[in-house]
Amino acid sequence: MVEADNKTEAQVVNPSGADIYGEDGVVRADFLDQITIAIEQQNIEALTTAVENLHESELGDLIEALEPGERQELVAMLGERFDFSALTEIDEAIRMDIVTALPNEQIAQALQELESDDAVYILEDMDEGEQADILAKVPFTERIRLRRSLDYPEESAGRRMQADFVAVPPYWTVGQTIDYLRDTEDLPDSFSQLYVIDPTFRLLGAVDLDKILRTGRAERVEDIQRETRHAIPAEMDQEEAAQIFEQYDLLSAAVVDENERLVGVLTIDDVVDVIQQEAEEDFKRLAGIGDEELSDNVISTTRSRFVWLLVNLATAILASYVIGLFDATIAQMVALAVLMPIVASMGGNAGTQTMTVAVRALATKDIDIHNASRIIRRELTVGFINGVLFAALVGVMAALWFGNPTLGAVIGAAMIINMVCAALAGILIPLALDKLNIDPASASSVFVTTVTDVVGFFAFLGLAAIVLF
């Protein structure tokens, strides 16, 4: 009986970060059960002990693993001890469920403890009325910083930047700068370089922190500053900013407005999140599922998928229409109906391979006017070679299967035609959509599939009608 009573007590240990995960990389079931018991028993002390040393990403994983009601209860029980930066580690739907259940006063107070980029990340998904009410409760200086970031376009460098940075005038000495860094409390928690600005905040250069520490106190900042060759416009798309970081191996970069005035700093931790987010978006769009999240409800998930399924239905009807043009031919030889899917499927797979490479290359700017023709020729050649190889394989198989060498030759020829057309469609359609300022990741798949289906059916059945009958 004593043993049973002990099991109902919320004896939650304070794990080191890695201990909350099992071998499968997800939150351990026993730790999750302990958290659940602590919430059910309203044992704030046990709950606080369990989560106080968790990293923000670990706390985010824990929140996502809990049931919806338990998530909000955990945040409410922790109160001021809850690390709001964990909300940047969970998907939008869960974050909004938690935030909407909290009083605006608590959110406003918590945002003041966060880095500005994390605060913006939490605010940007709220409606304007909620934003305004929360910002009104934030001190004036912080409010101006957050509002400025929110005024930049969504998914721009200005939205992702930190508004907190260290800037000094060029005429200061190294000694003055060091004293400023030691004596000023209102500085970022961590930084690796200082920015040099004129009285209008126009960016003049940057100085790495190690340079400051290795230079004599009497040296002037302007004598040791370096040019910031990779300042990022605040209006620049976050994906383009991430590409600059990748190309030049940057750890941080200044963000400037249209007048070259310093407005913020973009750091590598934010850029890593951007790279992951953009790659995930491209992957989802290739599958026609938009910006769907695992936590989205049934209605929103159905709505996000319905449109592209409807478009696919239209293209499938077009392919069926092509088949209908040759119904008499198919009726005379059942083998054609058996073999048709092979031609279309092989073409579809080949087109998808080429399209995936093309879409990713466009996203990373690896395709441009200088190499586009060379890549098109390469894909055309690859499509032809694969077409010949699979034409021989499938042709021999069909000839032996149905005892008809002519049928084998027909499907072989159709295979070559469709594989070549698939390669061309896979590269040309994304290029054309990109030229028309249409997202290739969203629209390429349905068009490439249509081309490979229509060309495959038409080539196979058309050749069969000419050669076999």
C-alpha positions in Angstrom: 0.0 0.0 0.0 2.9 2.3 0.8 4.5 1.5 -2.5 1.3 2.4 -4.4 1.0 5.7 -2.6 4.6 6.5 -3.5 3.9 6.0 -7.1 1.2 8.7 -7.1 3.6 11.3 -5.7 5.2 13.5 -8.3 8.8 12.6 -7.7 10.3 14.4 -10.7 14.0 14.6 -11.0 15.9 17.5 -12.5 17.5 15.9 -15.5 20.4 17.1 -17.5 19.2 18.1 -21.0 20.1 14.9 -22.8 18.4 12.7 -20.1 14.9 13.8 -21.1 15.3 12.0 -24.5 15.1 8.3 -25.1 17.2 6.3 -27.6 14.6 7.2 -30.3 15.3 10.9 -29.8 11.8 11.8 -28.4 10.9 12.8 -24.8 11.1 9.8 -22.5 7.7 8.4 -21.6 8.6 8.1 -17.9 9.7 11.7 -17.7 6.6 12.8 -19.6 4.4 10.8 -17.1 6.2 12.5 -14.2 5.5 15.9 -15.6 1.8 15.0 -16.2 1.5 13.8 -12.6 3.0 17.0 -11.3 0.5 19.0 -13.4 -2.4 16.9 -12.2 -1.4 17.3 -8.6 -0.6 21.0 -9.0 2.8 20.3 -7.6 4.6 23.5 -8.6 7.8 22.7 -6.7 8.2 19.4 -8.5 7.4 20.8 -11.9 9.8 23.7 -11.4 12.6 21.4 -10.3 12.0 19.2 -13.4 12.2 22.0 -16.0 14.4 24.7 -14.5 17.6 23.5 -16.2 16.1 22.5 -19.5 17.4 24.3 -22.6 14.7 26.3 -24.4 14.6 23.7 -27.3 14.2 20.9 -24.8 11.4 22.7 -23.0 9.8 23.2 -26.4 9.9 19.5 -27.2 8.3 18.8 -23.8 5.5 21.2 -24.5 4.8 19.6 -27.8 4.7 16.2 -26.3 2.1 17.2 -23.7 -1.7 17.2 -24.3 -3.2 20.6 -25.2 -4.7 21.3 -21.8 -1.5 20.2 -20.1 0.6 22.7 -22.1 -1.4 25.7 -20.9 -1.5 24.4 -17.4 2.3 23.9 -17.4 2.8 27.5 -18.5 0.3 28.8 -15.9 1.9 26.8 -13.1 5.4 28.0 -13.9 4.3 31.6 -14.1 7.2 34.0 -14.2 9.6 31.0 -14.1 8.5 29.9 -17.5 11.1 30.5 -20.2 9.2 32.2 -23.0 12.0 31.6 -25.5 10.8 28.0 -25.6 7.7 29.3 -27.5 10.1 30.0 -30.5 10.9 26.3 -30.6 7.4 25.0 -31.2 5.1 25.3 -34.2 2.7 28.1 -34.7 -0.6 26.5 -33.8 0.7 25.3 -30.4 2.3 28.6 -29.7 -0.9 30.5 -30.5 -3.0 28.2 -28.3 -0.7 29.0 -25.4 -0.3 32.7 -26.0 -4.0 33.4 -26.5 -4.7 31.8 -23.1 -2.3 34.1 -21.3 -3.0 37.6 -20.1 -1.4 40.3 -22.2 0.3 41.8 -19.1 2.2 38.5 -18.6 3.2 38.3 -22.2 4.4 42.0 -22.2 6.5 41.4 -19.1 8.0 38.2 -20.6 8.9 39.8 -23.9 11.0 42.3 -22.1 13.2 39.5 -20.9 13.7 38.0 -24.4 16.0 39.0 -27.2 14.2 41.2 -29.7 14.2 38.7 -32.5 12.5 36.1 -30.2 10.0 38.7 -29.0 9.1 39.5 -32.6 8.8 35.8 -33.5 6.1 35.5 -30.8 4.3 38.7 -31.7 4.2 38.4 -35.5 1.5 35.7 -35.6 -0.9 37.7 -33.4 -3.6 39.9 -34.8 -2.9 43.6 -34.9 -5.2 44.4 -32.0 -3.4 42.0 -29.6 0.0 43.2 -30.8 -1.0 46.8 -30.1 -2.3 46.0 -26.7 0.8 44.1 -25.7 3.2 46.6 -27.1 1.4 49.4 -25.2 2.5 47.6 -22.0 6.1 47.5 -23.0 8.6 50.3 -22.2 8.9 52.9 -24.9 12.4 52.1 -26.1 11.7 48.4 -26.4 8.3 49.1 -28.0 9.9 51.2 -30.8 12.5 48.4 -31.5 9.8 45.7 -31.7 7.5 47.8 -33.8 10.2 48.6 -36.2 11.0 45.0 -36.8 7.3 44.1 -37.1 6.9 46.8 -39.8 9.3 45.0 -42.1 7.9 42.4 -44.5 7.3 38.9 -43.2 10.2 36.5 -43.9 12.6 39.5 -44.4 15.9 40.0 -42.7 14.4 42.9 -40.7 11.9 40.5 -39.1 14.6 38.0 -38.1 17.2 40.5 -36.9 18.1 41.4 -33.3 17.5 45.0 -32.6 20.0 44.9 -29.8 23.6 45.6 -30.8 26.7 47.4 -29.7 27.7 50.5 -31.7 30.4 53.1 -31.1 31.6 56.2 -32.8 34.8 56.1 -34.8 36.7 58.7 -32.7 36.5 56.7 -29.5 39.7 55.0 -28.3 39.9 51.3 -27.5 40.1 52.3 -23.8 36.8 54.3 -24.0 35.2 51.4 -25.8 36.3 48.8 -23.2 35.1 51.0 -20.3 31.8 51.5 -22.1 31.3 47.7 -22.4 32.2 47.2 -18.8 30.0 49.9 -17.3 26.9 49.7 -19.5 24.2 47.3 -18.3 21.8 47.6 -21.3 23.9 45.6 -23.7 23.1 42.3 -25.5 23.8 39.2 -23.5 26.4 38.0 -26.0 28.1 39.5 -29.1 31.2 39.0 -31.1 31.7 42.3 -32.8 31.1 46.0 -32.4 29.7 48.3 -35.2 31.1 51.7 -36.0 28.5 54.4 -36.8 28.4 58.1 -37.5 26.1 60.5 -35.6 23.2 59.6 -38.0 23.7 55.9 -37.3 25.0 55.3 -40.8 27.2 52.2 -40.8 30.9 52.9 -41.2 32.5 49.5 -40.3 32.9 46.8 -37.7 35.5 45.7 -35.1 35.8 42.1 -33.9 35.8 41.8 -30.2 39.1 39.9 -30.2 40.6 42.9 -32.0 39.5 45.2 -29.2 41.1 43.0 -26.6 44.4 42.8 -28.4 44.8 46.5 -29.2 46.3 49.2 -26.9 43.9 51.5 -25.1 45.1 54.6 -26.8 44.3 53.3 -30.3 41.3 54.9 -32.1 38.5 52.7 -33.2 38.5 54.1 -36.7 42.1 52.9 -37.1 41.3 49.3 -36.4 37.8 49.0 -37.9 37.2 46.9 -41.0 34.8 47.5 -43.8 31.5 45.6 -43.5 31.3 44.2 -47.0 28.3 42.1 -46.3 25.7 44.4 -44.7 22.2 43.0 -45.3 19.3 45.3 -46.4 16.4 45.0 -43.9 14.0 44.4 -46.8 16.0 41.5 -48.2 14.3 38.1 -48.1 15.5 35.9 -45.3 16.4 33.1 -47.7 18.7 35.4 -49.6 20.3 36.6 -46.4 20.9 33.0 -45.4 22.7 32.5 -48.7 25.0 35.4 -48.0 25.9 33.8 -44.6 26.6 30.5 -46.4 28.7 32.0 -49.1 30.9 34.1 -46.9 30.9 31.9 -43.8 29.5 34.7 -41.6 28.7 34.4 -37.9 26.8 37.7 -37.8 26.0 40.6 -40.2 24.8 44.1 -39.9 21.3 44.9 -41.0 20.8 48.3 -42.6 17.8 50.3 -43.8 17.5 52.0 -47.2 19.7 54.9 -46.0 22.5 52.6 -44.9 21.7 53.2 -41.2 22.3 50.4 -38.8 19.0 49.0 -37.5 20.0 45.5 -36.3 22.1 42.4 -36.4 21.4 39.0 -38.0 23.2 36.1 -36.2 24.0 32.6 -37.3 21.6 31.0 -34.9 18.7 32.8 -36.6 20.1 31.9 -40.0 20.2 28.2 -39.2 16.5 28.4 -38.3 15.8 30.2 -41.6 17.7 27.6 -43.6 15.7 24.8 -41.9 12.4 26.6 -42.3 13.0 27.4 -46.0 14.1 23.8 -46.8 11.0 22.5 -45.0 8.8 24.9 -46.9 10.2 23.9 -50.3 9.8 20.2 -49.4 6.2 20.7 -48.4 5.3 22.8 -51.5 6.8 20.1 -53.8 4.2 17.8 -52.3 1.4 20.4 -52.5 0.8 20.7 -48.8 1.6 24.4 -48.2 2.6 25.6 -44.8 0.9 22.9 -42.9 2.0 22.0 -39.3 1.6 18.7 -37.5 -0.5 20.4 -34.8 -3.0 21.9 -37.3 -6.6 20.7 -36.9 -8.4 18.5 -39.4 -10.3 21.4 -41.1 -7.2 23.6 -41.8 -5.2 20.5 -42.9 -7.9 19.4 -45.3 -8.3 23.0 -46.7 -4.5 23.3 -47.3 -4.4 20.1 -49.2 -7.7 20.3 -51.1 -6.6 23.0 -53.7 -3.7 21.0 -55.1 -5.6 17.8 -55.0 -8.3 19.5 -57.1 -5.6 20.7 -59.6 -4.3 17.1 -59.7 -7.8 15.9 -60.5 -8.0 18.3 -63.4 -4.7 17.0 -64.8 -5.7 13.4 -64.2 -8.9 14.0 -66.3 -6.7 15.5 -69.0 -4.6 12.3 -69.0 -7.7 10.2 -69.1 -9.0 12.2 -72.1 -5.8 11.3 -74.0 -6.4 7.6 -73.2 -10.0 7.9 -74.3 -8.8 9.1 -77.8 -7.3 5.6 -78.2 -10.1 3.5 -76.7 -10.6 1.5 -79.9 -6.8 0.7 -80.0 -6.8 -0.4 -76.4 -9.9 -2.6 -77.0 -8.1 -4.5 -79.8 -5.1 -5.3 -77.6 -5.5 -5.6 -73.8 -1.7 -5.7 -73.4 -1.6 -1.9 -74.1 -3.7 -1.3 -71.0 -1.4 -3.5 -68.9 1.7 -1.7 -70.1 0.5 1.9 -70.1 1.2 2.6 -66.4 4.8 1.6 -66.9 5.5 4.3 -69.4 3.7 7.0 -67.5 5.2 6.0 -64.1 8.8 5.9 -65.4 8.4 9.3 -67.0 6.9 10.7 -63.9 9.7 9.5 -61.7 12.3 10.8 -64.1 10.6 14.2 -64.3 10.4 14.4 -60.5 14.1 13.7 -60.1 15.0 16.5 -62.5 12.4 18.9 -61.1 13.7 18.3 -57.5 17.2 19.2 -58.5 16.1 22.2 -60.5 13.8 23.6 -57.7 16.5 23.3 -55.1 19.1 24.8 -57.4 16.8 27.8 -58.1 16.3 28.2 -54.3 20.0 28.3 -53.7 20.8 30.5 -56.8 22.9 27.7 -58.3 21.2 28.1 -61.6 21.6 31.4 -63.5 21.7 32.8 -67.0 25.3 31.6 -67.4 24.9 27.9 -66.7 21.2 27.3 -67.5 21.8 26.1 -71.1 24.5 23.7 -69.9 22.3 22.2 -67.2 19.4 21.8 -69.7 21.7 19.9 -72.1 22.9 17.7 -69.3 19.4 16.8 -68.2 18.4 16.2 -71.8 21.3 13.8 -72.2 20.7 12.0 -69.0 17.0 11.6 -69.9 18.0 10.2 -73.3 20.5 7.7 -71.9 18.2 6.5 -69.2 15.4 6.3 -71.8 17.5 4.1 -74.0 18.6 1.8 -71.2 15.0 1.4 -69.8 13.6 1.1 -73.3 15.8 -2.0 -73.9 14.9 -3.5 -70.5 11.2 -2.9 -70.8 11.0 -3.7 -74.5 12.6 -7.1 -74.0 10.3 -7.8 -71.0 7.2 -6.8 -73.0 8.2 -8.9 -76.0 8.8 -12.0 -73.9 5.7 -11.4 -71.7 3.2 -11.1 -74.6 5.2 -12.9 -77.3 5.2 -9.8 -79.5 8.5 -8.2 -80.5 6.8 -5.3 -82.2 5.0 -4.4 -79.0 8.3 -4.4 -77.2 9.7 -2.0 -79.8 6.7 0.3 -79.5 6.9 0.5 -75.7 10.7 1.0 -75.9 10.3 3.9 -78.3 7.6 5.4 -76.1 9.9 5.1 -73.1 12.6 7.0 -74.8 10.3 9.8 -75.9 8.7 10.1 -72.5 12.0 10.0 -70.5 13.4 12.8 -72.7 10.3 14.9 -72.4 10.2 14.3 -68.6 13.8 15.6 -68.3 13.0 18.7 -70.3 9.8 19.3 -68.4 11.6 18.8 -65.1 14.1 21.5 -65.8 12.2 23.9 -68.1 9.0 24.2 -66.1 10.7 25.3 -62.8 12.8 27.8 -64.8 9.8 29.2 -66.6 7.8 29.5 -63.4 10.7 31.2 -61.7 11.0 33.6 -64.6 7.2 34.4 -64.2 7.8 35.1 -60.5 5.7 32.0 -59.6 7.1 29.8 -56.8 8.6 26.7 -58.6 8.3 24.6 -55.4 4.6 25.1 -55.3 3.6 24.8 -58.9 6.2 22.6 -60.7 5.0 19.2 -59.5 1.5 19.2 -61.0 2.7 20.5 -64.4 5.6 18.1 -64.6 3.2 15.2 -63.8 0.7 16.3 -66.4 3.4 16.5 -69.1 4.8 13.0 -68.3 1.3 11.4 -68.2 0.0 13.0 -71.3 3.2 12.5 -73.3 3.6 9.0 -72.1 0.1 7.9 -72.9 0.0 9.7 -76.2 3.4 8.4 -77.4 2.7 4.8 -76.4 -0.9 4.6 -77.7 -0.1 6.7 -80.7 2.8 4.5 -81.8 0.8 1.4 -81.1 -2.1 2.7 -83.3 0.3 3.4 -86.1 2.6 0.3 -85.9 0.4 -2.5 -84.6 -2.9 -1.9 -86.4 
